[in-house]
Amino acid sequence: MTGDTRLATAGTGDVLSGVIAALLAQGVDPMWAAGLAAHVHGSAARLGPRRGMVAGDVVELLPQWLSAHA
């Protein structure tokens, strides 16, 4: 429920895969990792502009969202 059209650009799925991998590397259960990553990924993207966002922008927004919700 957190994602939107901002994530409909090339490479954002790779960013999601990276977030999942980071959670798995920390020992998070695979199902939880997938769900949490989708939430974090989508929530971070919503901090960006409505148009013109690319995958690298999502990567840069992840720390901002995580620090606000830690």
Backbone as CSV, one residue per row, in Angstrom:
resi,resn,N_x,N_y,N_z,CA_x,CA_y,CA_z,C_x,C_y,C_z
1,MET,0.809,-1.193,0.000,0.000,0.000,0.000,0.858,1.265,0.000
2,THR,2.166,1.114,0.033,3.010,2.301,0.088,3.555,2.709,-1.274
3,GLY,3.571,1.824,-2.219,4.136,2.145,-3.525,3.160,2.917,-4.394
4,ASP,3.695,3.566,-5.409,2.854,4.251,-6.377,3.612,4.360,-7.701
5,THR,3.134,5.205,-8.583,3.709,5.280,-9.928,5.153,5.760,-9.941
6,ARG,5.621,6.362,-8.870,7.022,6.789,-8.814,7.976,5.610,-8.966
7,LEU,7.505,4.436,-8.639,8.354,3.240,-8.722,8.293,2.563,-10.087
8,ALA,7.577,3.145,-11.020,7.434,2.558,-12.357,8.539,3.050,-13.293
9,THR,9.775,2.937,-12.825,10.924,3.317,-13.644,11.962,2.208,-13.593
10,ALA,12.801,2.188,-14.590,13.832,1.149,-14.682,14.744,1.181,-13.456
11,GLY,14.979,0.011,-12.907,15.930,-0.126,-11.818,15.358,-0.113,-10.423
12,THR,14.110,0.314,-10.267,13.576,0.366,-8.908,13.366,-1.035,-8.328
13,GLY,13.110,-2.002,-9.184,13.013,-3.383,-8.709,14.354,-3.892,-8.202
14,ASP,15.432,-3.430,-8.818,16.768,-3.785,-8.343,17.017,-3.191,-6.958
15,VAL,16.526,-1.985,-6.739,16.655,-1.361,-5.420,15.882,-2.191,-4.395
16,LEU,14.683,-2.605,-4.744,13.881,-3.452,-3.847,14.621,-4.746,-3.536
17,SER,15.195,-5.363,-4.542,15.965,-6.600,-4.323,17.122,-6.362,-3.365
18,GLY,17.763,-5.213,-3.484,18.865,-4.887,-2.589,18.416,-4.705,-1.154
19,VAL,17.257,-4.099,-0.967,16.724,-3.935,0.394,16.383,-5.299,0.982
20,ILE,15.783,-6.167,0.187,15.485,-7.528,0.654,16.773,-8.241,1.040
21,ALA,17.782,-8.155,0.184,19.065,-8.820,0.460,19.706,-8.282,1.738
22,ALA,19.621,-6.976,1.950,20.194,-6.385,3.160,19.500,-6.917,4.410
23,LEU,18.193,-7.056,4.345,17.452,-7.599,5.489,17.764,-9.066,5.709
24,LEU,17.854,-9.821,4.631,18.204,-11.237,4.754,19.597,-11.413,5.362
25,ALA,20.529,-10.550,4.967,21.893,-10.613,5.492,21.932,-10.340,6.997
26,GLN,20.915,-9.650,7.490,20.826,-9.361,8.923,20.074,-10.445,9.679
27,GLY,19.647,-11.486,8.965,18.989,-12.610,9.606,17.481,-12.510,9.694
28,VAL,16.883,-11.560,8.992,15.429,-11.427,8.999,14.819,-12.584,8.206
29,ASP,13.741,-13.151,8.718,13.022,-14.226,8.034,12.667,-13.776,6.610
30,PRO,12.828,-14.665,5.635,12.596,-14.267,4.236,11.226,-13.635,3.957
31,MET,10.172,-14.167,4.513,8.847,-13.582,4.269,8.734,-12.193,4.891
32,TRP,9.256,-12.037,6.103,9.253,-10.726,6.745,10.129,-9.757,5.970
33,ALA,11.273,-10.231,5.507,12.193,-9.376,4.752,11.519,-8.844,3.488
34,ALA,10.808,-9.706,2.786,10.138,-9.286,1.552,9.064,-8.245,1.838
35,GLY,8.245,-8.483,2.836,7.179,-7.541,3.178,7.704,-6.224,3.706
36,LEU,8.681,-6.291,4.597,9.261,-5.073,5.157,9.978,-4.270,4.081
37,ALA,10.702,-4.951,3.219,11.408,-4.267,2.135,10.427,-3.554,1.214
38,ALA,9.325,-4.205,0.885,8.323,-3.565,0.023,7.760,-2.315,0.685
39,HIS,7.519,-2.391,1.975,6.993,-1.226,2.702,8.012,-0.086,2.724
40,VAL,9.241,-0.398,3.103,10.291,0.623,3.190,10.563,1.231,1.819
41,HIS,10.666,0.396,0.811,10.939,0.819,-0.568,9.858,1.788,-1.055
42,GLY,8.615,1.406,-0.880,7.513,2.250,-1.321,7.399,3.531,-0.520
43,SER,7.612,3.435,0.778,7.522,4.619,1.634,8.626,5.615,1.323
44,ALA,9.819,5.122,1.107,10.937,6.001,0.763,10.668,6.691,-0.569
45,ALA,10.141,5.966,-1.531,9.866,6.549,-2.843,8.854,7.675,-2.752
46,ARG,7.938,7.583,-1.821,6.907,8.626,-1.690,7.478,9.944,-1.178
47,LEU,8.712,9.921,-0.713,9.377,11.162,-0.299,9.914,11.933,-1.502
48,GLY,9.994,11.262,-2.629,10.561,11.872,-3.830,9.539,12.619,-4.661
49,PRO,10.018,13.225,-5.728,9.112,13.982,-6.605,8.131,13.059,-7.327
50,ARG,6.987,13.573,-7.680,5.969,12.770,-8.371,6.410,12.375,-9.773
51,ARG,7.232,13.189,-10.402,7.679,12.907,-11.768,9.193,13.029,-11.855
52,GLY,9.763,12.229,-12.733,11.184,12.329,-13.002,12.089,11.579,-12.043
53,MET,11.530,10.794,-11.150,12.354,10.047,-10.210,12.938,8.817,-10.892
54,VAL,14.186,8.511,-10.559,14.847,7.314,-11.082,15.294,6.453,-9.905
55,ALA,15.752,5.253,-10.203,16.118,4.298,-9.161,17.135,4.864,-8.177
56,GLY,18.101,5.602,-8.673,19.109,6.186,-7.789,18.513,7.138,-6.770
57,ASP,17.432,7.784,-7.135,16.745,8.670,-6.195,16.161,7.873,-5.034
58,VAL,15.632,6.698,-5.337,15.066,5.853,-4.280,16.168,5.444,-3.315
59,VAL,17.313,5.062,-3.857,18.453,4.686,-3.014,18.817,5.829,-2.073
60,GLU,18.828,7.035,-2.583,19.180,8.193,-1.767,18.110,8.532,-0.736
61,LEU,16.867,8.168,-0.983,15.785,8.451,-0.056,15.661,7.417,1.062
62,LEU,16.223,6.239,0.874,16.115,5.184,1.881,16.658,5.620,3.250
63,PRO,17.872,6.176,3.341,18.364,6.588,4.670,17.484,7.647,5.330
64,GLN,16.943,8.547,4.537,16.068,9.594,5.077,14.835,8.968,5.713
65,TRP,14.215,8.028,5.028,13.017,7.387,5.576,13.380,6.545,6.793
66,LEU,14.474,5.791,6.683,14.866,4.911,7.794,15.210,5.699,9.041
67,SER,15.896,6.821,8.897,16.258,7.608,10.089,15.028,8.218,10.738
68,ALA,14.019,8.532,9.957,12.789,9.091,10.509,11.929,8.037,11.200
69,HIS,12.185,6.756,10.910,11.346,5.681,11.445,12.134,4.657,12.258
70,ALA,13.304,5.028,12.708,14.129,4.094,13.492,13.781,4.147,14.962
